[in-house]
Amino acid sequence: MLGAGGVLGKPLLARLKADGVVALGVGSADIDLQAADASDKLQRLLKADDAVVFLSALTPDKGRDVATLMKNLRMAEAVASAVSSVKCRHVIYMSSDAVYPFGNGTVDETTPADPLDLYGVMHKAREVIMMSAVQADALAILRCTLVCAADDTHNSYGPNRFRRQAARDGKITLGGEGKETRDHVFADDVAELIRLVLVHRSAGLLNAVSGRSHSFAEVARLVAATFVPPAEVSFSGGGGAVTHRHFDVTALHQAFPNFHFQSLEAVVAEVHRRGEGRSDG
């Protein structure tokens, strides 16, 4: 597993070990995927009957520029070279819903990718890189939406940042009126979905989304209510164009009919419970 120390890697590794699955977690301290010798080092770890979960990526908080894009592509180049040389039996690439455009329609797996920023471009490019290195029946691509986790370090706009604001300032400030809608999923649930893909050796494209979109104002109020006394929610006014994202989860339900993402209310409550006492603001 590449990116084992991240918000998805940690719960996934714990689940696999609890199931008795032999799983090796590889972090940047073990192999720097940007280094010139990364592919060689990774090849020495891999065997043909291995399944590889590729979670490693520099997220937008690390940079939104061309330099960060190229670092991410070098990482994909190293992984693709290694898994292609070893011919690993199964590869899962964790992509992002950032590859999709924002519009009025509902998004599903047939929606054409048309990323609006370099982060989305990066993930789409890495998908293509992995597709060039792995046979279609051995490659699964999961496009994940915004992830909620108590130990999140990205501080992206949404539940994770709102919780930190409320803990630090006793209030949450939203840009504009908070009308934009997004889907949010729990890191533990995404880890379970990846586990299912591994167990069934699934291939193809699947969106890792709940199918339930909430406005940022609604999310902020849910987060605020977990504090005692409840945090204040305020609006800064202004803001750019209001964008929405809604997903059709038919393909997910067909692939794994017994799997369901938890409600945002339950996720916010659990993340708050786990985050109490943390000093990560």
N, C-alpha and C positions, 0 to 999 in steps of 0.2 A: 504494500500500500504506500503510495507516494503522497506525502502531505499528511502523515499520520498524526502530527501534532496539532492539526487545525480543528475547527469546530465540528466538522463532519468526521474527520479521521478518528478522533478520540472515541466518540460513541460507537462508531463502526467497529473499531478494533476491539472494544470491550464486548460487543455483541458476538463477534466471531470467536473470541477466546472463551466466552461463556458457553458457546455451542460446541466447544472442543475443536474448532477449526484452527489449524496451524496457520498463523498469519504473522507476517513480518512487517512491522511499521518502519518506514523509512522517512526521515525528516531531512531538512536542509543541513543539519549538523553531520548527518551520515553521508549524504551525497548532495553536493551543490549542483543542481541540474543545469545551472548556467555555465559551469566550468567546461573547459575543452575536453576533459577526460570523463565527463559524466556518463556518456554512453558506454564506455568501456567498463567503468565501475558497476553500472547497473547490469550490464550483460553478465558479469561474473556472479551476480546474485540470483539471476533468473534461470529457470528451467522451462522446458517446453510444455510441461503439464501445469505450469503456474497460471493463475488468474491475476491480472494486474489492475489495480484501481488507481487511476491517475486523478488525484485531487489537488495537486500542487499548482498554485497560481499566485502571482502578485496582484492583489486586489486594488481597486481604485484609490484606497487610502494611501497606497504606496506610490501612486503616481498615475496620471492620466495622459502622459505624454508619449511621444514616439519611442523614447528610450525605454520606458517600461514595457511598451508593446514588444519591442525587439527582445527584451529579456525573456518575456513570456514565450515568445516564439522559439528562442534558443532552447528553453526547457522542453518544449514539445518536440523539437528536432532530436534532442538527446533521447527522450523516451521512445519516440517512434523508431529511431535507429535501433535501439536495444531490443524492443519487443519484436521488431521485424526480423532481426538477426537470429533471435532465439526461437521465434515462431511460437510465442505463448498462446495457450489454448483459448484464453478469454481476456478481453481488455474492456474496462469500463472507463469512459472519459466523462468527468463532471464538467459540463458546460454551463451556460447561463441563459436565462430568458432575455438577457441584454442583446441577443442576436436578433430579436424580433423588433419590428417597428411599433410605434405607438399609433393607434388609430381607433376608430369607433367600432370596429368589428371584434368578434371573439377570436382568440388565438387558439389554434390547436397544432398538432404535429405537421399538418399540411401547409401551414402558413409559411410563406417564403421568408427566409432570413433577410433582413435589411437593416443591419445595425446602424445606430445613429452616432456612436462615439467609438473611440479607439478600444475601449474595453470590450464592447460588443464585437468589433472587428477582430480583436485578438481571439475571442472564443470561437468565432466562426472559422477563422484561419486554422486554429488548432484542431477543430473538428475535421477539417479537410486533410490536415497533415496526418492525423490518426487514421482516417479512411484510406489514405494512400499507403499506409504501412501495415494495416490489419485487414484480413479478409472480412467481408461484410457479415458472415455468419458467426464471427468471433468478436465483433465489436458492438458494444452498447454505448450510446450517447444519452446522457441525462441532462436536460436543460432545466436548471434549478432556478426558482424564483428567490425572493428575499428570505434569508434564513434568520430565525430568532434563536438566540443562545445566550445563556448567562455569561459565558466566557468569551463572547464575541470581541474581537479586537478591531474590527473594521470601522465601528462607530458610524455606520451608514444611516441615512435619514430614515427613521422609522422606529419600531419598538425598542431596539437596542440603545439608540441615542436618547430616546425619550426617557427611558428608565434612568440613564445616567444623569440627564438634566434634572429629573425630579428628585433623585437622591442627593444631588449636589446643591440645587437651588430652591427646591420646593416648588418648582414650576416647570412647565413645558411650553416652549415658544415655537409656534409653527409659522412657516413662511406662507404668505397669502392667507387663504381661508381654510386650508386643509381639505379641499374638496377632491383632490386627486385620489384615485383608487388604485390599490395594489393588492396582490396576493402575498401572503406571508406564511411560511412553514417552519415547523420546529426542527431543529437540528437532529434530534433523536429520531424523528419520523423519517427524515431523509436517509439517515443511517440504516433504518429498517428497510426502506425501499431498496437501497443499494444491496443490502444483504439478500433480499429476495431475488434481485437480478443475478447475483452471484450464484445462489442456490439453484436457480432454474437455468443458469447459463444463457440468459436472455440476450438477444441481439436486436439492433435497430435503435430507433430514436424514440424517446419518451420524455414528456415534460414532467418534471418533479414539482407539481403545483397542487394546491388544494381545490381550486375551482371556486373559491370564495374570496371575493375582493372586498376590501374595506377602505373607506376614506381615511386619510391621515388624521383627520379630526377625530374620527371614531376610535382609531388606534390610540391616539394620545389620551383620550378620556378613559379607555380601558386601562392603560398603564397608570394614569393618575389615580384611579380608584383603588389600586393595590397598595397605596401608601396611606398611613395613618398619621395625621389627617390627610385627606386626599390632596394631591398636588394641584396647583392652579394650572389651567390651560389657557394660554393667551395666543393672540394672532398678531403677527408683525405687519400685516397688510402688504400690498404690492404682490410680488411674485410673478412668474412668467405664465405662459399658457397652461391651462389645466389639461392634464393628460390622464387617461384611464387605461387600465389593462384588465381584461377579463379572459379567463381560460375555459375551454371545453375539456373536461377530463374523461371523456368517453374512452379514449385509448388506454388510460391508466386503469380504469375500472375493468376493462376487458382483459387486460394483461394480468392484473392482480385483484380479482373481485373481492377478496377478503381484507384488502389493505385500505385504510382510510387515514388521512391526515387529521390530527386533532383540531378542534375549533380554536380560533384565535383567542377566545376568552380563556380557555383552558391553558393554552400555551403561555399567554401573558402571566397568568397566575403562577404557573410552574417556574417560568424564568425568574419571576420576582422572588419566589421562595428560594431558589438556588442562589440568586444574586445577593440576598440579604447578607450584610456584613462584609461584602467585597469593597475594596477601595480602588475601583477602576475608573473613577470619573476623571 
